[in-house]
Amino acid sequence: VYWVFYVTCRKKLYWEIFELKAELNSDKKEKKKEAVKKVIASMTVGKDVR
């Protein structure tokens, strides 16, 4: 049970980072601004966003 939870959490985190990278590379200024806010919020709570 623990292994399934771990794999699920890792996939979710990977997907969130993938979406953030896509938003940061967007041409729209507003999308980039929101992505930067999300990155800062994630770093504030201690998520690894490398």
C-alpha distance matrix in Angstrom:
0.0 3.8 5.5 5.4 6.5 8.8 10.2 10.9 12.6 14.5 15.8 16.8 18.7 20.3 21.5 22.9 24.8 26.1 27.4 29.0 30.8 32.1 33.4 35.0 36.8 38.1 41.8 41.7 42.4 40.6 37.3 37.6 38.4 35.3 33.1 34.7 34.0 30.3 30.2 32.1 29.8 26.7 28.5 29.6 26.1 25.2 23.2 23.9 26.0 27.5
3.8 0.0 3.8 5.5 5.1 6.2 8.7 9.9 10.6 12.3 14.4 15.5 16.5 18.3 20.1 21.2 22.7 24.4 26.0 27.1 28.8 30.5 31.8 33.0 34.9 36.5 40.2 40.2 40.7 38.9 35.7 35.7 36.4 33.4 31.1 32.4 31.7 28.1 27.7 29.4 27.3 24.0 25.5 26.6 23.2 21.9 20.1 20.8 23.1 24.6
5.5 3.8 0.0 3.8 5.4 5.0 6.2 8.5 9.9 10.6 12.3 14.2 15.4 16.4 18.4 20.0 21.2 22.5 24.4 25.9 27.1 28.7 30.4 31.6 33.2 34.9 38.7 39.0 39.6 38.2 34.8 34.7 35.7 33.0 30.3 31.7 31.5 27.8 27.2 29.3 27.5 24.1 25.5 27.1 24.0 22.3 20.1 20.1 22.1 23.1
5.4 5.5 3.8 0.0 3.8 5.4 5.2 6.1 8.6 10.0 10.7 12.3 14.3 15.4 16.6 18.4 20.1 21.1 22.7 24.5 25.9 27.1 28.8 30.4 31.9 33.2 37.0 37.1 38.0 36.4 33.0 33.2 34.3 31.4 29.0 30.7 30.5 26.7 26.5 28.8 26.9 23.6 25.5 27.1 24.0 22.8 20.2 20.5 22.1 23.4
6.5 5.1 5.4 3.8 0.0 3.8 5.6 5.2 6.2 8.6 10.0 10.6 12.3 14.2 15.4 16.6 18.5 20.0 21.2 22.7 24.5 25.9 27.1 28.7 30.6 31.8 35.6 35.4 36.0 34.2 30.9 31.2 32.0 28.9 26.7 28.3 27.7 23.9 23.8 25.9 23.7 20.5 22.6 23.9 20.6 19.6 17.3 18.1 19.9 21.7
8.8 6.2 5.0 5.4 3.8 0.0 3.8 5.5 5.2 6.2 8.7 10.0 10.6 12.2 14.3 15.5 16.7 18.3 20.1 21.2 22.7 24.5 25.9 27.0 28.9 30.5 34.3 34.5 34.9 33.5 30.1 29.9 30.8 28.1 25.5 26.8 26.5 22.8 22.2 24.2 22.5 19.0 20.6 22.3 19.2 17.7 15.2 15.4 17.4 18.7
10.2 8.7 6.2 5.2 5.6 3.8 0.0 3.8 5.5 5.1 6.2 8.6 9.9 10.5 12.3 14.3 15.4 16.4 18.4 20.0 21.2 22.6 24.5 25.8 27.2 28.8 32.6 33.0 33.8 32.6 29.0 29.0 30.3 27.6 24.9 26.5 26.6 22.9 22.3 24.8 23.4 19.9 21.6 23.8 21.0 19.5 16.5 16.2 17.4 18.4
10.9 9.9 8.5 6.1 5.2 5.5 3.8 0.0 3.8 5.5 5.2 6.2 8.7 9.9 10.7 12.4 14.4 15.3 16.7 18.5 20.2 21.3 22.7 24.5 26.1 27.3 31.0 31.0 32.0 30.4 26.9 27.2 28.4 25.5 23.0 25.0 24.8 21.0 21.0 23.6 21.8 18.6 20.9 22.8 20.0 19.0 16.0 16.3 17.2 18.8
12.6 10.6 9.9 8.6 6.2 5.2 5.5 3.8 0.0 3.8 5.5 5.1 6.1 8.5 9.9 10.6 12.4 14.2 15.4 16.6 18.5 20.1 21.2 22.6 24.6 25.9 29.7 29.6 30.1 28.4 25.1 25.1 26.0 23.1 20.7 22.3 21.9 18.1 17.9 20.2 18.4 15.1 17.3 19.1 16.2 15.2 12.3 12.9 14.1 16.1
14.5 12.3 10.6 10.0 8.6 6.2 5.1 5.5 3.8 0.0 3.8 5.4 5.1 6.1 8.6 9.9 10.6 12.2 14.3 15.4 16.6 18.4 20.0 21.0 22.7 24.5 28.3 28.7 29.2 28.1 24.6 24.2 25.5 23.0 20.1 21.5 21.8 18.1 17.3 19.9 18.7 15.1 16.8 19.3 16.9 15.2 11.9 11.4 12.3 13.5
15.8 14.4 12.3 10.7 10.0 8.7 6.2 5.2 5.5 3.8 0.0 3.8 5.5 5.0 6.1 8.6 10.0 10.4 12.3 14.3 15.4 16.5 18.4 20.0 21.2 22.7 26.5 26.9 27.9 26.8 23.1 23.2 24.8 22.2 19.4 21.4 21.9 18.2 17.7 20.8 19.7 16.4 18.6 21.1 19.0 17.8 14.2 13.7 13.6 14.8
16.8 15.5 14.2 12.3 10.6 10.0 8.6 6.2 5.1 5.4 3.8 0.0 3.8 5.4 5.1 6.2 8.7 9.8 10.6 12.4 14.4 15.4 16.6 18.4 20.2 21.2 25.0 24.9 25.7 24.2 20.7 21.0 22.3 19.4 16.9 19.0 19.0 15.2 15.4 18.3 16.8 13.8 16.5 18.7 16.6 16.0 12.5 12.9 12.6 14.6
18.7 16.5 15.4 14.3 12.3 10.6 9.9 8.7 6.1 5.1 5.5 3.8 0.0 3.8 5.4 5.1 6.3 8.6 9.9 10.6 12.4 14.4 15.4 16.5 18.6 20.1 23.9 23.9 24.3 23.0 19.6 19.3 20.4 17.9 15.0 16.6 16.8 13.1 12.5 15.4 14.3 10.9 13.2 15.7 13.9 12.8 9.1 9.1 8.9 11.0
20.3 18.3 16.4 15.4 14.2 12.2 10.5 9.9 8.5 6.1 5.0 5.4 3.8 0.0 3.8 5.5 5.2 6.2 8.7 10.0 10.7 12.5 14.4 15.4 16.8 18.6 22.4 23.0 23.8 23.0 19.4 18.9 20.7 18.6 15.3 17.1 18.1 14.6 13.6 16.9 16.5 13.3 15.1 18.2 16.8 15.4 11.6 10.4 9.3 10.3
21.5 20.1 18.4 16.6 15.4 14.3 12.3 10.7 9.9 8.6 6.1 5.1 5.4 3.8 0.0 3.8 5.4 4.9 6.2 8.6 9.9 10.6 12.4 14.2 15.5 16.7 20.4 20.8 22.0 20.9 17.2 17.4 19.3 16.9 14.0 16.5 17.3 13.8 13.7 17.3 16.7 14.0 16.5 19.2 18.0 17.3 13.6 13.0 11.3 12.7
22.9 21.2 20.0 18.4 16.6 15.5 14.3 12.4 10.6 9.9 8.6 6.2 5.1 5.5 3.8 0.0 3.8 5.4 5.2 6.2 8.7 10.0 10.6 12.3 14.4 15.4 19.1 19.0 19.6 18.3 14.8 14.8 16.2 13.6 10.8 13.2 13.7 10.1 10.3 13.7 12.9 10.5 13.3 15.8 14.8 14.6 11.0 11.2 9.2 11.5
24.8 22.7 21.2 20.1 18.5 16.7 15.4 14.4 12.4 10.6 10.0 8.7 6.3 5.2 5.4 3.8 0.0 3.8 5.4 5.0 6.2 8.6 9.8 10.4 12.4 14.3 18.0 18.4 18.9 18.2 14.7 13.8 15.6 13.7 10.3 11.9 13.3 10.2 9.0 12.7 12.9 10.2 12.1 15.3 14.9 14.0 10.4 9.4 6.6 8.1
26.1 24.4 22.5 21.1 20.0 18.3 16.4 15.3 14.2 12.2 10.4 9.8 8.6 6.2 4.9 5.4 3.8 0.0 3.8 5.5 5.2 6.4 8.8 10.0 10.8 12.6 16.4 17.3 18.4 18.1 14.3 13.9 16.4 14.7 11.4 13.7 15.5 12.7 11.9 15.7 16.2 13.8 15.7 18.9 18.7 17.8 14.2 12.9 10.1 10.6
27.4 26.0 24.4 22.7 21.2 20.1 18.4 16.7 15.4 14.3 12.3 10.6 9.9 8.7 6.2 5.2 5.4 3.8 0.0 3.8 5.4 5.1 6.2 8.6 9.9 10.6 14.4 14.6 15.8 15.0 11.2 11.5 13.8 11.8 8.9 12.0 13.4 10.7 11.0 14.8 14.9 13.4 15.8 18.5 18.4 18.3 15.0 14.5 11.5 12.9
29.0 27.1 25.9 24.5 22.7 21.2 20.0 18.5 16.6 15.4 14.3 12.4 10.6 10.0 8.6 6.2 5.0 5.5 3.8 0.0 3.8 5.4 5.1 6.1 8.6 9.8 13.5 13.5 13.9 13.2 9.7 9.0 11.0 9.4 5.9 8.4 10.2 7.8 7.6 11.3 12.1 10.8 12.8 15.6 16.2 16.0 13.1 12.6 9.2 10.8
30.8 28.8 27.1 25.9 24.5 22.7 21.2 20.2 18.5 16.6 15.4 14.4 12.4 10.7 9.9 8.7 6.2 5.2 5.4 3.8 0.0 3.8 5.4 5.1 6.2 8.7 12.3 13.4 14.1 14.4 11.0 9.5 12.4 11.8 8.2 9.9 12.7 11.0 9.8 13.4 14.9 13.5 14.7 17.9 18.7 18.0 15.0 13.6 10.0 10.1
32.1 30.5 28.7 27.1 25.9 24.5 22.6 21.3 20.1 18.4 16.5 15.4 14.4 12.5 10.6 10.0 8.6 6.4 5.1 5.4 3.8 0.0 3.8 5.5 5.2 6.3 10.0 11.3 12.9 13.2 9.6 9.2 12.5 11.8 9.0 11.6 14.2 12.6 12.4 16.0 17.2 16.1 17.9 20.8 21.5 21.2 18.1 17.1 13.5 13.9
33.4 31.8 30.4 28.8 27.1 25.9 24.5 22.7 21.2 20.0 18.4 16.6 15.4 14.4 12.4 10.6 9.8 8.8 6.2 5.1 5.4 3.8 0.0 3.8 5.4 5.0 8.6 8.7 9.7 9.6 5.9 5.8 8.9 8.2 5.8 8.9 11.2 10.2 10.7 13.9 15.1 14.8 16.7 19.2 20.2 20.5 17.9 17.4 13.8 14.9
35.0 33.0 31.6 30.4 28.7 27.0 25.8 24.5 22.6 21.0 20.0 18.4 16.5 15.4 14.2 12.3 10.4 10.0 8.6 6.1 5.1 5.5 3.8 0.0 3.8 5.5 8.5 9.2 9.2 10.1 7.3 4.9 8.1 8.7 5.9 7.3 10.6 10.3 9.7 12.6 14.6 14.5 15.5 18.2 19.8 19.7 17.4 16.5 12.7 13.2
36.8 34.9 33.2 31.9 30.6 28.9 27.2 26.1 24.6 22.7 21.2 20.2 18.6 16.8 15.5 14.4 12.4 10.8 9.9 8.6 6.2 5.2 5.4 3.8 0.0 3.8 6.6 8.8 9.9 11.7 9.0 7.3 11.0 11.9 9.5 11.0 14.3 14.1 13.4 16.3 18.4 18.0 19.0 21.8 23.4 23.0 20.5 19.2 15.4 15.1
38.1 36.5 34.9 33.2 31.8 30.5 28.8 27.3 25.9 24.5 22.7 21.2 20.1 18.6 16.7 15.4 14.3 12.6 10.6 9.8 8.7 6.3 5.0 5.5 3.8 0.0 3.8 5.5 7.6 9.2 6.7 6.4 10.1 10.9 9.6 11.7 14.5 14.5 14.8 17.5 19.2 19.4 20.8 23.2 24.7 24.9 22.4 21.6 17.9 18.2
41.8 40.2 38.7 37.0 35.6 34.3 32.6 31.0 29.7 28.3 26.5 25.0 23.9 22.4 20.4 19.1 18.0 16.4 14.4 13.5 12.3 10.0 8.6 8.5 6.6 3.8 0.0 3.8 6.4 9.0 8.0 7.8 11.0 12.7 12.2 13.8 16.5 17.2 17.6 19.9 21.8 22.4 23.6 25.8 27.6 28.0 25.7 25.0 21.2 21.4
41.7 40.2 39.0 37.1 35.4 34.5 33.0 31.0 29.6 28.7 26.9 24.9 23.9 23.0 20.8 19.0 18.4 17.3 14.6 13.5 13.4 11.3 8.7 9.2 8.8 5.5 3.8 0.0 3.8 5.6 5.5 6.5 8.8 10.3 10.9 12.7 14.7 15.8 16.9 18.8 20.4 21.4 23.0 24.7 26.5 27.4 25.4 25.2 21.5 22.4
42.4 40.7 39.6 38.0 36.0 34.9 33.8 32.0 30.1 29.2 27.9 25.7 24.3 23.8 22.0 19.6 18.9 18.4 15.8 13.9 14.1 12.9 9.7 9.2 9.9 7.6 6.4 3.8 0.0 3.8 5.5 5.2 6.2 8.8 10.0 10.7 12.5 14.4 15.4 16.7 18.5 20.1 21.3 22.7 24.9 25.9 24.4 24.3 20.8 21.8
40.6 38.9 38.2 36.4 34.2 33.5 32.6 30.4 28.4 28.1 26.8 24.2 23.0 23.0 20.9 18.3 18.2 18.1 15.0 13.2 14.4 13.2 9.6 10.1 11.7 9.2 9.0 5.6 3.8 0.0 3.8 5.4 5.0 6.3 8.6 10.0 10.7 12.5 14.4 15.5 16.6 18.5 20.2 21.2 23.1 24.6 23.1 23.6 20.4 22.0
37.3 35.7 34.8 33.0 30.9 30.1 29.0 26.9 25.1 24.6 23.1 20.7 19.6 19.4 17.2 14.8 14.7 14.3 11.2 9.7 11.0 9.6 5.9 7.3 9.0 6.7 8.0 5.5 5.5 3.8 0.0 3.8 5.4 5.2 6.2 8.7 9.9 10.6 12.4 14.4 15.3 16.5 18.4 20.0 21.4 22.6 20.7 21.0 17.6 19.2
37.6 35.7 34.7 33.2 31.2 29.9 29.0 27.2 25.1 24.2 23.2 21.0 19.3 18.9 17.4 14.8 13.8 13.9 11.5 9.0 9.5 9.2 5.8 4.9 7.3 6.4 7.8 6.5 5.2 5.4 3.8 0.0 3.8 5.5 5.0 6.2 8.6 9.8 10.5 12.3 14.2 15.2 16.5 18.3 20.2 21.0 19.3 19.2 15.7 16.9
38.4 36.4 35.7 34.3 32.0 30.8 30.3 28.4 26.0 25.5 24.8 22.3 20.4 20.7 19.3 16.2 15.6 16.4 13.8 11.0 12.4 12.5 8.9 8.1 11.0 10.1 11.0 8.8 6.2 5.0 5.4 3.8 0.0 3.8 5.4 5.2 6.4 8.8 10.0 10.8 12.4 14.4 15.5 16.6 18.9 20.2 19.0 19.5 16.4 18.1
35.3 33.4 33.0 31.4 28.9 28.1 27.6 25.5 23.1 23.0 22.2 19.4 17.9 18.6 16.9 13.6 13.7 14.7 11.8 9.4 11.8 11.8 8.2 8.7 11.9 10.9 12.7 10.3 8.8 6.3 5.2 5.5 3.8 0.0 3.8 5.5 5.1 6.3 8.8 10.0 10.5 12.4 14.3 15.3 16.9 18.5 17.1 18.1 15.2 17.5
33.1 31.1 30.3 29.0 26.7 25.5 24.9 23.0 20.7 20.1 19.4 16.9 15.0 15.3 14.0 10.8 10.3 11.4 8.9 5.9 8.2 9.0 5.8 5.9 9.5 9.6 12.2 10.9 10.0 8.6 6.2 5.0 5.4 3.8 0.0 3.8 5.3 5.0 6.2 8.7 9.8 10.5 12.3 14.2 15.6 16.5 14.7 15.1 11.9 13.9
34.7 32.4 31.7 30.7 28.3 26.8 26.5 25.0 22.3 21.5 21.4 19.0 16.6 17.1 16.5 13.2 11.9 13.7 12.0 8.4 9.9 11.6 8.9 7.3 11.0 11.7 13.8 12.7 10.7 10.0 8.7 6.2 5.2 5.5 3.8 0.0 3.8 5.4 5.1 6.2 8.5 9.8 10.6 12.2 14.5 15.3 14.1 14.4 11.4 13.3
34.0 31.7 31.5 30.5 27.7 26.5 26.6 24.8 21.9 21.8 21.9 19.0 16.8 18.1 17.3 13.7 13.3 15.5 13.4 10.2 12.7 14.2 11.2 10.6 14.3 14.5 16.5 14.7 12.5 10.7 9.9 8.6 6.4 5.1 5.3 3.8 0.0 3.8 5.5 5.2 6.1 8.6 9.9 10.5 12.6 14.3 13.6 14.9 12.6 15.2
30.3 28.1 27.8 26.7 23.9 22.8 22.9 21.0 18.1 18.1 18.2 15.2 13.1 14.6 13.8 10.1 10.2 12.7 10.7 7.8 11.0 12.6 10.2 10.3 14.1 14.5 17.2 15.8 14.4 12.5 10.6 9.8 8.8 6.3 5.0 5.4 3.8 0.0 3.8 5.5 5.0 6.1 8.6 9.8 10.8 12.3 10.9 12.4 10.1 13.2
30.2 27.7 27.2 26.5 23.8 22.2 22.3 21.0 17.9 17.3 17.7 15.4 12.5 13.6 13.7 10.3 9.0 11.9 11.0 7.6 9.8 12.4 10.7 9.7 13.4 14.8 17.6 16.9 15.4 14.4 12.4 10.5 10.0 8.8 6.2 5.1 5.5 3.8 0.0 3.8 5.4 5.1 6.2 8.5 10.2 10.5 9.1 9.6 7.1 9.9
32.1 29.4 29.3 28.8 25.9 24.2 24.8 23.6 20.2 19.9 20.8 18.3 15.4 16.9 17.3 13.7 12.7 15.7 14.8 11.3 13.4 16.0 13.9 12.6 16.3 17.5 19.9 18.8 16.7 15.5 14.4 12.3 10.8 10.0 8.7 6.2 5.2 5.5 3.8 0.0 3.8 5.4 5.1 6.1 8.8 9.8 9.8 11.0 9.4 12.1
29.8 27.3 27.5 26.9 23.7 22.5 23.4 21.8 18.4 18.7 19.7 16.8 14.3 16.5 16.7 12.9 12.9 16.2 14.9 12.1 14.9 17.2 15.1 14.6 18.4 19.2 21.8 20.4 18.5 16.6 15.3 14.2 12.4 10.5 9.8 8.5 6.1 5.0 5.4 3.8 0.0 3.8 5.5 5.0 6.5 8.7 8.8 11.2 10.4 13.8
26.7 24.0 24.1 23.6 20.5 19.0 19.9 18.6 15.1 15.1 16.4 13.8 10.9 13.3 14.0 10.5 10.2 13.8 13.4 10.8 13.5 16.1 14.8 14.5 18.0 19.4 22.4 21.4 20.1 18.5 16.5 15.2 14.4 12.4 10.5 9.8 8.6 6.1 5.1 5.4 3.8 0.0 3.8 5.4 5.4 6.3 5.2 7.6 7.2 10.9
28.5 25.5 25.5 25.5 22.6 20.6 21.6 20.9 17.3 16.8 18.6 16.5 13.2 15.1 16.5 13.3 12.1 15.7 15.8 12.8 14.7 17.9 16.7 15.5 19.0 20.8 23.6 23.0 21.3 20.2 18.4 16.5 15.5 14.3 12.3 10.6 9.9 8.6 6.2 5.1 5.5 3.8 0.0 3.8 5.5 4.9 5.4 6.9 7.0 9.9
29.6 26.6 27.1 27.1 23.9 22.3 23.8 22.8 19.1 19.3 21.1 18.7 15.7 18.2 19.2 15.8 15.3 18.9 18.5 15.6 17.9 20.8 19.2 18.2 21.8 23.2 25.8 24.7 22.7 21.2 20.0 18.3 16.6 15.3 14.2 12.2 10.5 9.8 8.5 6.1 5.0 5.4 3.8 0.0 3.8 5.4 7.6 10.1 10.7 13.7
26.1 23.2 24.0 24.0 20.6 19.2 21.0 20.0 16.2 16.9 19.0 16.6 13.9 16.8 18.0 14.8 14.9 18.7 18.4 16.2 18.7 21.5 20.2 19.8 23.4 24.7 27.6 26.5 24.9 23.1 21.4 20.2 18.9 16.9 15.6 14.5 12.6 10.8 10.2 8.8 6.5 5.4 5.5 3.8 0.0 3.8 6.0 9.4 10.9 14.3
25.2 21.9 22.3 22.8 19.6 17.7 19.5 19.0 15.2 15.2 17.8 16.0 12.8 15.4 17.3 14.6 14.0 17.8 18.3 16.0 18.0 21.2 20.5 19.7 23.0 24.9 28.0 27.4 25.9 24.6 22.6 21.0 20.2 18.5 16.5 15.3 14.3 12.3 10.5 9.8 8.7 6.3 4.9 5.4 3.8 0.0 3.8 6.4 8.9 11.7
23.2 20.1 20.1 20.2 17.3 15.2 16.5 16.0 12.3 11.9 14.2 12.5 9.1 11.6 13.6 11.0 10.4 14.2 15.0 13.1 15.0 18.1 17.9 17.4 20.5 22.4 25.7 25.4 24.4 23.1 20.7 19.3 19.0 17.1 14.7 14.1 13.6 10.9 9.1 9.8 8.8 5.2 5.4 7.6 6.0 3.8 0.0 3.8 6.0 9.2
23.9 20.8 20.1 20.5 18.1 15.4 16.2 16.3 12.9 11.4 13.7 12.9 9.1 10.4 13.0 11.2 9.4 12.9 14.5 12.6 13.6 17.1 17.4 16.5 19.2 21.6 25.0 25.2 24.3 23.6 21.0 19.2 19.5 18.1 15.1 14.4 14.9 12.4 9.6 11.0 11.2 7.6 6.9 10.1 9.4 6.4 3.8 0.0 3.8 5.9
26.0 23.1 22.1 22.1 19.9 17.4 17.4 17.2 14.1 12.3 13.6 12.6 8.9 9.3 11.3 9.2 6.6 10.1 11.5 9.2 10.0 13.5 13.8 12.7 15.4 17.9 21.2 21.5 20.8 20.4 17.6 15.7 16.4 15.2 11.9 11.4 12.6 10.1 7.1 9.4 10.4 7.2 7.0 10.7 10.9 8.9 6.0 3.8 0.0 3.8
27.5 24.6 23.1 23.4 21.7 18.7 18.4 18.8 16.1 13.5 14.8 14.6 11.0 10.3 12.7 11.5 8.1 10.6 12.9 10.8 10.1 13.9 14.9 13.2 15.1 18.2 21.4 22.4 21.8 22.0 19.2 16.9 18.1 17.5 13.9 13.3 15.2 13.2 9.9 12.1 13.8 10.9 9.9 13.7 14.3 11.7 9.2 5.9 3.8 0.0
